[in-house]
Amino acid sequence: MYLGHVGPVYHGELAAVLLGAAVGAFDEFERILLTKPRHNAPYVSRFMHRDGQRQWAQIRRLIDSAESNLYAVGDKYALLGEQWLAGDKPSNADFLALGSQLYTTIEFAWEATEYMFRA
């Protein structure tokens, strides 16, 4: 794990924290959808209405994608470390590309949280 460029590790820490915050917000958003009624007709729980279901699905899609991306980058980082250990040193560009890919995790988590706020 420690045989490699440290940049992706820093980006990964930031991405993991932001993703964790988005997951926590999603838990609360889901609770609100399940327990609070709509403000206008039909007066059912927000989750029973198609708007609430659509919002839930879009947010869940973003969070699941962010999580998958975070794990994929971690796996790629480990592979680069194994490659280096085998004697084939990866380039700095290989490691920097992972850090850049982690911005997708951050963007998805941010977008999901912003969507919850607007919803």
C-alpha positions in Angstrom: 0.0 0.0 0.0 2.8 2.4 0.8 4.8 1.7 -2.3 3.5 4.4 -4.6 2.7 8.0 -5.1 0.9 9.5 -2.1 -1.4 11.8 -4.1 -4.2 9.3 -4.7 -4.2 8.4 -1.0 -4.9 12.0 -0.1 -7.6 12.4 -2.7 -9.1 9.0 -1.6 -9.3 10.2 2.0 -11.2 13.3 0.9 -13.5 11.3 -1.4 -14.2 8.8 1.4 -15.1 11.5 3.9 -17.4 13.3 1.4 -19.0 10.0 0.4 -19.6 9.1 4.0 -21.3 12.5 4.6 -23.5 11.9 1.5 -24.5 8.4 2.8 -25.4 9.9 6.2 -27.5 12.6 4.6 -29.1 9.9 2.4 -30.1 7.9 5.5 -31.9 11.0 6.9 -33.4 11.8 3.5 -34.8 8.3 3.3 -36.3 8.6 6.8 -38.0 11.8 5.8 -39.4 10.2 2.6 -40.8 7.3 4.5 -42.3 9.2 7.5 -43.5 12.6 6.2 -46.6 13.1 4.1 -46.7 15.2 1.0 -47.8 18.8 1.3 -50.3 18.5 -1.5 -52.7 15.8 -2.9 -52.3 12.9 -2.9 -51.6 13.0 0.8 -49.4 9.9 1.1 -45.9 9.4 2.4 -43.4 11.0 0.1 -41.9 7.7 -0.8 -45.3 6.3 -2.0 -45.5 9.1 -4.6 -43.6 8.8 -7.9 -41.7 12.0 -7.3 -40.2 10.7 -4.0 -39.4 7.4 -5.6 -37.6 9.2 -8.6 -35.7 11.4 -6.2 -34.6 8.4 -4.1 -33.5 6.4 -7.1 -31.5 9.3 -8.6 -29.7 9.9 -5.3 -29.1 6.2 -4.7 -27.6 5.9 -8.3 -25.2 8.7 -7.6 -24.1 7.4 -4.2 -23.7 3.8 -5.5 -21.7 5.1 -8.5 -19.4 7.1 -6.2 -18.8 4.2 -3.9 -18.1 1.8 -6.8 -15.6 4.4 -8.2 -13.9 4.8 -4.9 -13.4 1.0 -4.6 -12.2 0.7 -8.2 -9.5 3.3 -7.6 -8.4 1.6 -4.5 -8.0 -1.7 -6.4 -6.1 0.1 -9.2 -3.8 1.7 -6.7 -3.0 -1.8 -5.2 -2.3 -3.1 -8.6 0.1 -0.3 -9.3 1.9 -1.1 -6.1 2.1 -4.8 -7.1 3.5 -3.8 -10.5 6.1 -1.6 -8.8 7.0 -4.4 -6.4 7.5 -6.7 -9.4 10.1 -4.3 -10.7 8.1 -2.4 -13.2 7.8 1.1 -11.8 4.6 2.8 -12.8 4.8 6.4 -14.0 3.7 9.4 -11.9 1.0 9.9 -14.6 -0.5 6.5 -13.6 -0.8 7.6 -10.0 -2.1 11.1 -10.9 -4.7 9.6 -13.1 -6.1 7.8 -10.1 -6.2 11.0 -8.1 -8.1 12.6 -11.0 -10.5 9.7 -11.2 -11.3 10.2 -7.5 -12.7 13.6 -8.4 -15.6 11.7 -10.0 -16.4 10.2 -6.6 -16.3 13.6 -5.0 -18.5 15.1 -7.8 -21.1 12.3 -7.5 -21.2 12.6 -3.7 -21.6 16.3 -3.9 -24.3 16.1 -6.6 -26.2 13.6 -4.5 -26.1 15.8 -1.4 -27.1 18.9 -3.4 -30.0 17.0 -5.0 -31.2 16.0 -1.5 -31.0 19.6 -0.4 -33.1 20.8 -3.3 -35.6 17.9 -2.9 
